[in-house]
Amino acid sequence: MPARPRALGALVALFTAGYLAPYLLPTLVGRLSAGLGLSSAQAGLIGSVLLLGSSCAGFALASSVERIGPRGAARLGLACMALGYGTAAASASLSPVVAGAVLGGFGSGTATAVAASGISGRPDPHRAATLGLLTVSATAGGLYLTLPHLGTGHALPFAAIAAAALLVWPLTGWLPGGTAALRRTPVGPLPSRRAGAVLAASILCWSMAQNALWGVSGRIGLTQAGLSEVALGLVFAVALGAGLAGVTAAGALGPRLGRAAPIGVGTALIAGCVVLSAAADDAGSFATGEILWNALYPVVLSHLLGLAATLDPRGRWAVLVGSASSLGVACGPVTGSLLSEAVGYPGMGLALGALLLVVAAPMTGVARRGAFSAGPLGSGAGVRPLSEEVSPSGV
């Protein structure tokens, strides 16, 4: 039947549109700083506000997507993206840019919430999430290669995200309305509360640690590793290619290795890459750390998103966990700046690596589904095995 492939295509497109702003955050922040005469901290703060808007949308809509209707919620999010990012692109004044970034961020979070909720209802949410990561990585990579040839300034990346929202709009017709979805499956209490809460708190720290390094990676490469701007751009381009390879590998492997090993071992390896990149004092070690890190990141993230999807087939935990990740991303640049100023780049890397190792344990515990209950906090209710197939929810 064509409805399900079309619905999956719409969900992947929404996923791509929703995640595009966070993927383009480095160029957004850099161009805001240059184009509006802002300091790096001020431009980074606008980026953080954008991501906070996205996170707030996810927390607000976690249990409301089906009530509003996937189609209506998706169109609301895409409209906010087009209007908000379009306003930011068209303005050269600070206030409209900030207002547009906040509205656009809320729209991005809304689109991501609909996508996460729908992907959770697929028979294989891990593969659907991996396809979304592959698509957004390829789209962002194409924009990173294209935008520098089209000009400078913040208008281009903001306009590109707004255009992506408009391009995805027609596909929302393939999504179901709220009334039909609610008739098919009655709304129940949020399941797997302990596992979900642990996973959400852990992924917040997981995302914050990595984006703390990402926020200062450019400065590490230029000032500590001694790279030129051209060489630094080449390293980031190769790292993005490694990320695409990582997403492809994650899709090919699927859940064959389970989720505990990729999440636990992958996070430990990422911690090592973070330490290596932060301590790098030459081009080779810096490039090695950045490229390996970007190859591993999507593999672990796809399993985390797939794990969140299994906790609730209605997608509420997938939305909440994704929003917690966005909140961690938003807090990352500030954390990296404060840590690097306090203890230097190598000390920052050690602190972030240690944090990643700490959160690897509870995330692996949730993946193994033996350490936490699925019922309300403290209930002791059992958890269904991860291998149990989630029934589709009509998308």
N, C-alpha and C positions, 0 to 999 in steps of 0.2 A: 504494500500500500504506500502511495507517495506521501501521505500526510506525515508519517514519522520521519523520513529523511528530510522533508522540508522543515519540520519543527526543529530537528537537530541542527540544520543549517542556520535557522534563525537564532538558535541559542548560541551557537559558535560565533556568529556575527555580533550578537550582543556582547558576548564575553570579550571579543576583540575590541569593540568600541569602548567598553567600560574600562578595560585595562590599558588602553592606549596612552592616556595621560600619565599614569605612573611610569610606564616604560619610557616615555619621552621627557621625564622630569629633568634629567641632567641638562638637556638642550633648552628646555623651557626656562630653567633657573639661570643658565648662563646667558641666554638672550635677553631675559628681563634685566639682568644686571647691566649688560652693555647698552641696551636700548633705552632704558629709563633712567640710567645714571644711578642705579641702586648699588649698595654694597652687597657683597656676597651673602652676608647674613640677612639683609633685608629681602633679597631675591629668594633666598632659601625659605624665609618665613612665608612668602606668598605660596611657594610650592607646598609647604606644610599645611597651610590653610586649605589649599585645594584638596589635599589628601584627607584632611580632617572632615571636610564636607562630604567626601566620598564615604568615609567610614561611618559618619553619622547617618547617612542615608541607609546604609546597610543595617545598622542597628535598629533604625526606626521601622524598616520594612520587613524585618526577618519573619514576622508572623502574619504579614498583611498582603503578601504578593497574590495569594489565591483569592483573598476577599476582594481586592481591587480588580484582579484579573491580570494574568501575565501580559496580555496584549495591551491593556490600558496602562499598566505600570511601565512596560517597556517604552511605549510612546511618550509617556510623561518624562522618563529619563532622557530619551533621545532629544526631546524638545528642549529640556533644560540644558543639555550639552550644546546643542546648536546655538541657542540664544546666548548662553553664558560664555562659551569659548569664542563665539562670533563677536560678541561685544568686546571681549578682551583683545581680540585680533584687530578690531577696527579702531581701538582707542590708543592714544599716546599719552594719556593721563593716568596717574596712579590709581585714583579711586575707582574708575570704571573697570580697570584691569583687575583689581582685587575683587570687586563685586562680581565680575564675570567669571573669575576663577572659582569663587565660592559656589555660584550657581552651577557652573559647569561641573565642578567636583561632585555636587549633589546629584547631578544627572548621571555622571559616571558610576557613582555608587548604586544608583537605582538600576541602571542597566546591568551592572554586575550582579545585583541581588536577584533580578529576574533570571539571568543566565544560570546562576548557581542553584537556584531553586529548581529550575527545569532540568538541569543536568543531573541533580540528585534523583530524579524520577526515572532516569534512563536505566535500561537493563545493565549497562556497563558504564557507570559514571566516571571511572578512571580513564577510560579511553576517550570519552567525551571531553573531559577536562584537559587531557593531553592534546587533543585536537585544537581546543581553544588556545592553549599555550603556544602551540606551534604556529597558529595563525597570527596571533598578536606579536610573536617574536619576529615572524617574517615581515609583517606590516611595519613594525617599528624599525626593523633593519633597513627596509627599503626607504623609509623616510630619513633615517640617519644618513644614508648615502645620497639621497636626492636633495634634501633641504639646503645643504651648504652651497649647492650650485645655483640655487634660486634667489639667494640674497640673504641679508642679515636681518636682525630685529626679531622681536617676539611675535609679530603678526603671523608669520608663516606656520610655525608649529601649532599655534592656537587655531588657525584657520584649517589646518589639516585635520585636527581632531573634530572640529565642527562639521567638516565635510564628511568625515567618516560616519558621524551620527546621521546625517541626512541620507547617506547611501544605504545605511542599514534600515532606515524607516520602512521602506516598502516590504521588507521581509517580516515585519511584525504581523502582517496579515496571516502568516502561517501559525501563529501562536493561538492557543485557546483563550476564550473569555473566562471570567471568574465564575459565573454561574454554573457552567457545565462542569468545570473542574471540581467545584464544591459539591455538586450532586453525586459525583462519582465516588468521592472519598470523604467521610466525615472528619472534621477537624478534632484531633485529640490533644492531650497534654504533651508538652515537649518531652520526648524520651531521652534516654542516655544522658541525664543531666550532669552526672559527675564526670563521665568521660568527655562530654562536650565542653564543660567548663575548664577542665584541665587542658584539653587540646587548644581551646581559644586563648587561654592565658599563656600557654607555651609558645604558640605561633606568634603571639604579639611580641614576645621577647626574641624569638627566632628572627622575625622580620626586622625588628629594631636593630639587632646586632649587625646584621649584614648591611643594612642601609646606613648604619653609622659609618661603616668603612666606605661604602659607595659614595657617601657625601663628601669624603675627603680624599678619595682615590686619586683625583686629578692633581691635587696638591702634593700628595706623596710621590707620584710619578715625576712631577716637575722639579720639586725642591729636594727630595731625598734620594730618588733613584737617578736623577740627572737626565731625564728624557726631554727631548724637545717637544713642542706642541704637535708637530707632525708625527713624531714617533709615538707619542701618547695616543693620538687619534687612531693610529694603526693598531696599537695594542687593544684598544677598546673595540675596534671593528672585528678583529680576530676573536676577541672574547665573545662578542655577540654571535659570531658564526659558531663558536663552540657551544653557545647556549642553544642554538638551533639543532646542533648535533645531539645535545643532551635531551632535548624534547623528543626528537625522533627516536632515540634509543629508549626513552621511557615509554613511548607509544608501542614500540616493537616488543618490548619485554612485557608490558602490561603488568598484571598482578602475579606473574609466574614466580617471582621471588618472594611473594608475600608483601606485606607493607612494613613489618617491623624492621627487617634488615635494610631496605633502602632508606628508611627514615633515620634509623639509629646510626648505621655505618656512614650513610651519606652526610649526616649532620656532623659527625666526628671528622670526616675528611674536609668538609667545608671549614670547620674550626681551624684545621691545620693550614688551609689556604689563606684564611684571614690573618693568621699570625705571620705567614710568609710574606704576604703583600704588605702588611703594615711595617714589617721590619726591613723591607727590601731597600738596599742601598746601591743597586745596579739594575740595569735594564733587564737582564736575564731573569733574575729572581722575581722582579716585579711582574713581568709578563707571564711567567709560569704561574704565579699565584692567582693573577686576575683571570687567566684563561681557564685554568682548572676549576676555579671557583664558579665561573659562569657556566661551565659545562655541567657541574653537579647540581647547581641551584634548581633548575627546572625539573630535574629528576625527582628530587626530594619534594618540591612543591606539588608536583602532580600527584604524588602518593598522599600528601597531606590533604589536598582537596578531595581526592577520592575517599580517603578515610572519613573526612567530615560528612561526605555525602551518605555514607553507610549508616551514620548515627541517626538519621531521620529521613525516610524516603520522601517527605514533603519538602525537604530542602532547607528547613529552618536553621539547623546547625551549620550547613554549608554556607549560608548567608552570614551567620554570626561569626564563624571562624574566618571567612574572607574579610569581614569588616574589622576583626581584631588584627588581621595581618595588615590591612591598610592603616590602622592606627599605629602599628609598629613602624611601618614605612614612614609615616609622617613624623614620628618622634626620632627617627634614625639620624638625620643630618644634625640636629641640635645635639644629640648625644655624642656623635662623633666629634663635633667641634669642641664641646666641653672637655671630653676625655683627652683629646690630642693636646689641648692647651694645658691640661693639668699634668699629664704624665708622658707626653710625647707620643709620636706615632707607634713605636714599638710597644710601649706600655699599653696604649689603647688596644692594639692588636691582641695582646695577652689577655686583657680584661674581656674583650669581646669573644675571644676563643673560649675562655673559661665559661662564659655565660652560655654559649652554644652547647658546650659539653653538658652543662647542668640541665638544660631544657631537653636535651636528647633523651634523657632517661624517662621522663613522664610521657613524652610523645611516643616513644617505643612501647611503653606500658599500655597506652591506649590502643596502639596498633595490635598488640598481642591479645588484647581484650580479656586479659586474665586478672589485671590488677585493679580494675575499676568496675563499678556496677553501672547498669544501664538505667535504673530507675531514679526516682528523686534522691537527692543527696542523703546519704545515710540509709537508704532503704534496703540495700543488699540484694536487690532484684538482679536476676541473671541477665546476661547480654547475649543476644543471638550471635552466632558466629559470622565472621566477615564473609565467609564463602557463600552465605545465603543470598540468593539473588533478590535484589530490590525490585518490586513490581512497578511498572510504569505508572505514572500519575496522569497520563493523558496528554503528554506533550511529546 
